[in-house]
Amino acid sequence: MPAKRRLVWNNFKNWDAKKATCKHCSSQISYNGGSVGNLKRHMNQTQPSPQSEHLSQRESQQPVITNYISKQPTTKKVDKINHQLVKMKAKGHHALRLVEEPEMVKLASMVSQCGGYKLPARKTLSQNLIPKVYNDLESEIRSQLQDTFAVCLTNDGWTPSTNISYIAVTAHFIDKNTTLCSALLCCKELDCSHTGENLCGFLKEVTANWGISNKVAAIVTDNAANSLSAVRLGEWRSIGCFAHLLNLIVQKAITEITAVVDKVKNIVVYFNRSSQALKQLKDFQVQMQLPILKLKQSVPTRWNSTYDMLARIIEVKDAVMSTIAILRPDLIIATIEWCLFMTSLRKFLLKKM
């Protein structure tokens, strides 16, 4: 029985004086007098197993040994690939999180196992590949919707800086494996007036297009009058968006501390627009041994953003006040106002809880 002194033996098992079995494809390879020439040749080329000879009429191509072995790249090659990755991210202005995106990680793994793969041209990607994947997914979703018993819809509209109105409709349902699924049915421009009648007509068009007109159990919308009217006209069950309702409640409560919120917001806006102020704020944070934190600005449609803005300025209060005392004294919040601010904030937090 041979001694396992050469690396090639790591790929074989059940060896005797004449033969050894490949761990990767179960082929039995002959060798003479301890010579490993046959074993090495087997590792470097295609070798049919004895069992596969009986299937030669059905299988014209045997598996290649490289299908079973993952060769580790050299350090030099890894460094070269990493260098190219950094260049791609820098020149293409890609986000750092790209390397953590699950689909990107999967793509890199698939490409690493397909040495002859070449990226498609932009035209091929936009005109052939994307439409094909879209059609495949659409067929899959239609099949799932056909099999499901009931569907709930959520819809919302918004107008970006381009001043073009869009509306999206998403379906939520339980598939045959009792898994909760969600699928975006449409996201398109809505150039007509956003009346209840027009929104109702749009929703009916979408449900008819996907063949779920008789399966809609409920529709979740914001609490705007036109959205509620659209659901009522379509004779669907209406469910108000809880997050939207909560935002309306909290925004109403915030009116009690409007004066304080406005002063804090003015300070935050100033720091967001002045690079000099930001640098000075950072220097003061370092000197005062405070955490180096940026200020947060509230967003009207997100009630918790107001809390985040107020909580953050409290964390860096001393550094902020020192900075604006030098650069913008008119923005200073007096000590008595800070006391009122803290009292108001406590009341606000109690209501929020």
C-alpha positions as CSV (number, residue, x, y, z in Angstrom):
1,M,0.0,0.0,0.0
2,P,1.6,3.3,-1.0
3,A,2.5,6.0,1.4
4,K,0.6,9.3,1.1
5,R,3.7,11.4,0.6
6,R,2.6,13.2,-2.6
7,L,-0.2,15.7,-2.8
8,V,-1.9,13.7,-5.6
9,W,-2.9,11.1,-3.0
10,N,-5.2,13.6,-1.3
11,N,-7.6,13.1,-4.3
12,F,-7.8,9.3,-4.0
13,K,-9.2,6.7,-1.6
14,N,-9.5,3.0,-1.1
15,W,-6.2,2.3,-2.8
16,D,-4.6,-1.1,-3.0
17,A,-1.4,-2.4,-4.7
18,K,-2.7,-1.7,-8.2
19,K,-5.7,0.7,-8.1
20,A,-7.0,3.8,-6.4
21,T,-10.5,5.4,-6.4
22,C,-10.9,9.1,-7.3
23,K,-12.7,11.0,-4.5
24,H,-14.2,13.4,-7.0
25,C,-15.7,11.1,-9.7
26,S,-15.3,7.6,-8.2
27,S,-13.2,6.4,-11.1
28,Q,-10.7,3.5,-10.4
29,I,-7.2,4.4,-11.7
30,S,-4.4,1.9,-12.2
31,Y,-0.8,2.5,-11.2
32,N,2.3,0.3,-11.2
33,G,5.1,0.0,-8.7
34,G,4.1,3.1,-6.8
35,S,4.2,5.4,-9.8
36,V,1.6,8.1,-9.8
37,G,1.8,9.1,-13.4
38,N,-1.6,7.7,-14.2
39,L,-3.1,9.4,-11.2
40,K,-1.6,12.8,-12.2
41,R,-2.9,12.4,-15.8
42,H,-6.4,11.6,-14.4
43,M,-6.3,14.8,-12.4
44,N,-5.4,16.9,-15.5
45,Q,-7.8,15.5,-18.1
46,T,-11.3,14.1,-18.6
47,Q,-11.6,10.5,-17.4
48,P,-14.8,8.5,-17.8
49,S,-15.7,6.3,-14.8
50,P,-16.4,2.5,-15.4
51,Q,-20.0,3.1,-14.7
52,S,-20.3,5.8,-17.3
53,E,-19.1,3.4,-20.0
54,H,-22.5,1.7,-19.8
55,L,-24.2,5.1,-20.4
56,S,-22.1,6.0,-23.4
57,Q,-25.1,5.7,-25.8
58,R,-27.0,8.3,-23.8
59,E,-24.2,10.6,-22.7
60,S,-21.8,11.7,-25.3
61,Q,-19.7,13.9,-22.9
62,Q,-18.1,12.8,-19.7
63,P,-17.7,15.2,-16.7
64,V,-14.4,17.0,-16.5
65,I,-12.4,16.7,-13.3
66,T,-12.2,20.5,-12.9
67,N,-15.9,20.4,-12.3
68,Y,-15.2,18.8,-8.9
69,I,-12.2,20.8,-7.9
70,S,-12.1,24.5,-6.9
71,K,-8.6,25.8,-7.5
72,Q,-7.6,28.5,-5.2
73,P,-6.2,31.7,-6.9
74,T,-2.7,32.9,-6.1
75,T,-2.2,35.9,-3.8
76,K,-0.9,37.9,-6.8
77,K,-4.0,37.2,-8.8
78,V,-6.3,38.1,-5.9
79,D,-4.5,41.4,-5.4
80,K,-4.9,42.1,-9.1
81,I,-8.7,41.4,-9.0
82,N,-9.1,43.5,-5.8
83,H,-7.2,46.4,-7.5
84,Q,-9.6,46.2,-10.5
85,L,-12.6,46.1,-8.1
86,V,-11.4,49.4,-6.4
87,K,-10.9,51.0,-9.8
88,M,-14.4,49.9,-11.0
89,K,-16.0,51.4,-7.8
90,A,-14.1,54.6,-8.0
91,K,-14.5,55.3,-11.7
92,G,-18.1,54.1,-11.9
93,H,-19.1,55.9,-8.7
94,H,-20.5,52.7,-7.2
95,A,-21.5,52.5,-3.6
96,L,-19.2,50.6,-1.2
97,R,-22.1,48.3,-0.2
98,L,-22.0,46.8,-3.7
99,V,-19.6,44.1,-2.5
100,E,-22.2,43.1,0.1
101,E,-25.2,42.9,-2.2
102,P,-26.4,39.3,-2.3
103,E,-27.0,39.3,-6.0
104,M,-23.6,40.8,-6.7
105,V,-21.9,38.2,-4.5
106,K,-23.8,35.4,-6.3
107,L,-22.8,36.9,-9.7
108,A,-19.1,37.0,-8.8
109,S,-19.3,33.4,-7.6
110,M,-21.0,32.2,-10.9
111,V,-18.5,34.1,-13.1
112,S,-15.5,32.7,-11.2
113,Q,-16.7,29.2,-12.1
114,C,-17.2,30.1,-15.8
115,G,-13.8,31.1,-17.2
116,G,-15.0,31.8,-20.7
117,Y,-17.8,34.2,-19.7
118,K,-17.8,37.6,-21.3
119,L,-20.0,40.5,-20.2
120,P,-22.8,41.4,-22.7
121,A,-22.8,44.7,-24.5
122,R,-25.1,47.5,-23.2
123,K,-27.4,47.1,-26.1
124,T,-27.7,43.3,-25.5
125,L,-28.4,43.9,-21.9
126,S,-31.1,46.6,-22.4
127,Q,-32.8,45.2,-25.5
128,N,-32.6,41.4,-24.9
129,L,-31.6,40.3,-21.5
130,I,-33.7,42.6,-19.3
131,P,-36.9,42.1,-21.4
132,K,-36.4,38.3,-21.2
133,V,-35.9,38.3,-17.5
134,Y,-38.9,40.6,-17.1
135,N,-41.1,38.4,-19.2
136,D,-40.0,35.3,-17.3
137,L,-40.8,37.0,-13.9
138,E,-44.1,38.3,-15.2
139,S,-45.2,34.8,-16.3
140,E,-44.1,33.4,-12.9
141,I,-46.1,36.0,-11.0
142,R,-49.2,35.6,-13.2
143,S,-49.1,31.9,-12.5
144,Q,-48.8,32.5,-8.7
145,L,-51.7,34.9,-8.8
146,Q,-53.8,32.4,-10.8
147,D,-53.2,29.8,-8.1
148,T,-53.9,32.0,-5.1
149,F,-57.3,32.4,-3.5
150,A,-57.2,36.1,-2.4
151,V,-55.0,39.1,-3.0
152,C,-54.5,42.3,-1.0
153,L,-53.2,45.5,-2.7
154,T,-51.2,48.5,-1.5
155,N,-50.9,51.6,-3.6
156,D,-49.2,54.9,-3.3
157,G,-48.4,57.9,-5.4
158,W,-45.6,60.4,-5.3
159,T,-44.2,63.3,-7.2
160,P,-40.4,63.6,-7.4
161,S,-38.3,66.7,-8.2
162,T,-39.1,66.3,-11.9
163,N,-42.7,67.2,-11.1
164,I,-44.1,64.1,-12.8
165,S,-46.6,62.1,-10.8
166,Y,-46.2,58.3,-10.4
167,I,-48.3,55.6,-8.8
168,A,-47.4,52.1,-7.8
169,V,-49.5,49.0,-7.0
170,T,-48.2,46.0,-5.1
171,A,-50.0,42.7,-4.5
172,H,-49.6,40.6,-1.3
173,F,-50.8,37.0,-1.2
174,I,-50.1,33.6,0.2
175,D,-48.8,31.0,-2.3
176,K,-49.5,27.3,-2.4
177,N,-46.6,26.7,0.0
178,T,-48.2,29.1,2.5
179,T,-45.5,31.6,2.0
180,L,-46.3,35.3,2.2
181,C,-45.4,36.9,-1.2
182,S,-45.3,40.4,-2.5
183,A,-45.1,41.5,-6.1
184,L,-45.0,45.0,-7.7
185,L,-47.7,44.9,-10.3
186,C,-47.1,48.3,-11.8
187,C,-45.3,51.6,-11.3
188,K,-46.2,54.1,-14.0
189,E,-46.8,57.8,-14.6
190,L,-50.2,59.0,-13.8
191,D,-50.7,62.2,-15.9
192,C,-54.5,62.6,-15.2
193,S,-56.0,64.5,-12.3
194,H,-55.8,62.5,-9.1
195,T,-59.5,62.3,-8.4
196,G,-61.2,59.4,-6.7
197,E,-62.8,58.4,-10.0
198,N,-59.5,58.4,-11.9
199,L,-57.7,56.4,-9.2
200,C,-60.5,53.9,-9.1
201,G,-60.4,53.5,-12.9
202,F,-56.6,53.0,-12.7
203,L,-56.9,50.3,-10.0
204,K,-59.6,48.5,-12.0
205,E,-57.3,48.5,-15.0
206,V,-54.5,47.0,-13.1
207,T,-56.6,44.3,-11.5
208,A,-58.1,43.3,-14.8
209,N,-54.7,43.2,-16.5
210,W,-53.4,40.7,-13.9
211,G,-56.6,38.7,-13.8
212,I,-57.4,39.3,-10.1
213,S,-60.5,41.5,-10.3
214,N,-62.5,39.0,-8.3
215,K,-59.7,38.2,-5.8
216,V,-59.1,41.6,-4.2
217,A,-59.8,41.2,-0.5
218,A,-58.7,44.7,0.6
219,I,-56.7,47.7,-0.5
220,V,-54.4,49.6,1.8
221,T,-53.9,53.3,1.0
222,D,-52.9,56.5,2.7
223,N,-55.7,58.4,4.4
224,A,-56.1,61.0,1.7
225,A,-59.7,61.7,0.7
226,N,-59.1,60.8,-3.0
227,S,-57.5,57.5,-2.1
228,L,-60.3,56.5,0.2
229,S,-62.9,57.6,-2.4
230,A,-61.2,55.4,-5.1
231,V,-61.5,52.3,-2.9
232,R,-65.1,53.1,-2.0
233,L,-66.1,53.6,-5.6
234,G,-64.5,50.3,-6.6
235,E,-66.5,48.6,-3.8
236,W,-63.3,47.2,-2.2
237,R,-62.6,46.9,1.5
238,S,-60.5,49.8,2.6
239,I,-57.6,49.6,5.2
240,G,-55.9,52.9,6.1
241,C,-52.1,52.9,6.2
242,F,-51.1,52.7,9.9
243,A,-47.7,54.3,9.4
244,H,-49.4,57.3,7.6
245,L,-52.0,57.6,10.3
246,L,-49.3,57.5,13.0
247,N,-47.4,60.2,11.2
248,L,-50.5,62.5,11.1
249,I,-51.0,62.0,14.8
250,V,-47.4,62.8,15.7
251,Q,-47.2,65.8,13.4
252,K,-50.3,67.2,15.1
253,A,-48.6,66.7,18.5
254,I,-45.4,68.4,17.3
255,T,-47.3,71.7,16.8
256,E,-47.0,72.2,20.5
257,I,-43.2,72.6,20.2
258,T,-43.1,74.3,16.8
259,A,-41.0,77.2,18.0
260,V,-38.3,74.9,19.3
261,V,-38.4,72.6,16.3
262,D,-38.0,75.5,13.9
263,K,-35.0,76.9,15.7
264,V,-33.3,73.5,15.7
265,K,-34.1,73.0,12.1
266,N,-32.6,76.4,11.2
267,I,-29.4,75.3,12.9
268,V,-29.3,72.0,11.1
269,V,-29.9,73.6,7.7
270,Y,-27.0,76.0,8.3
271,F,-24.6,73.2,9.1
272,N,-25.8,71.2,6.1
273,R,-25.0,74.1,3.8
274,S,-21.7,75.3,5.3
275,S,-18.6,73.2,5.0
276,Q,-16.8,75.7,7.2
277,A,-19.3,75.2,10.0
278,L,-19.1,71.4,9.7
279,K,-15.3,71.5,10.0
280,Q,-15.6,73.8,13.0
281,L,-18.2,71.6,14.6
282,K,-15.9,68.5,14.2
283,D,-13.0,70.4,15.7
284,F,-15.0,71.3,18.8
285,Q,-16.3,67.8,19.2
286,V,-12.7,66.5,19.2
287,Q,-11.6,69.2,21.7
288,M,-14.6,68.4,24.0
289,Q,-14.0,64.7,23.6
290,L,-17.5,64.3,22.3
291,P,-18.5,61.6,19.7
292,I,-18.0,63.0,16.2
293,L,-21.6,63.0,14.9
294,K,-23.4,64.8,12.2
295,L,-26.7,66.6,12.7
296,K,-29.9,65.1,11.4
297,Q,-32.6,66.9,9.6
298,S,-36.3,66.2,10.0
299,V,-38.5,65.1,7.1
300,P,-42.3,66.1,7.2
301,T,-43.4,62.6,6.0
302,R,-41.4,60.8,8.7
303,W,-42.5,61.6,12.2
304,N,-39.5,59.8,13.8
305,S,-37.1,62.0,11.9
306,T,-38.1,64.9,14.1
307,Y,-37.3,62.9,17.2
308,D,-34.0,61.9,15.6
309,M,-33.1,65.5,14.9
310,L,-33.9,66.7,18.4
311,A,-32.2,63.7,20.1
312,R,-29.0,64.2,18.0
313,I,-28.6,68.0,18.7
314,I,-28.9,67.2,22.4
315,E,-25.9,64.7,22.1
316,V,-23.7,67.4,20.6
317,K,-25.3,70.5,22.2
318,D,-22.1,72.0,23.6
319,A,-20.1,71.7,20.4
320,V,-23.0,73.1,18.3
321,M,-23.5,76.1,20.6
322,S,-19.8,76.8,20.6
323,T,-19.6,76.7,16.8
324,I,-22.6,79.0,16.1
325,A,-21.4,81.4,18.8
326,I,-18.4,82.1,16.6
327,L,-20.0,81.8,13.1
328,R,-23.7,82.5,13.5
329,P,-24.6,84.1,16.8
330,D,-28.1,84.9,15.6
331,L,-28.8,81.1,15.7
332,I,-28.0,80.7,19.4
333,I,-30.6,79.1,21.6
334,A,-30.7,80.8,24.9
335,T,-30.4,78.8,28.2
336,I,-34.0,79.4,29.1
337,E,-35.0,78.2,25.7
338,W,-32.9,75.0,26.1
339,C,-34.8,74.4,29.4
340,L,-38.1,74.8,27.6
341,F,-36.8,72.7,24.8
342,M,-35.9,69.8,27.1
343,T,-39.3,70.0,28.9
344,S,-41.2,70.1,25.6
345,L,-39.1,67.2,24.3
346,R,-39.9,65.1,27.4
347,K,-43.7,65.8,26.9
348,F,-43.3,64.9,23.3
349,L,-41.6,61.6,24.1
350,L,-44.2,60.7,26.6
351,K,-46.9,61.2,24.0
352,K,-44.9,59.2,21.5
353,M,-44.8,56.3,24.0
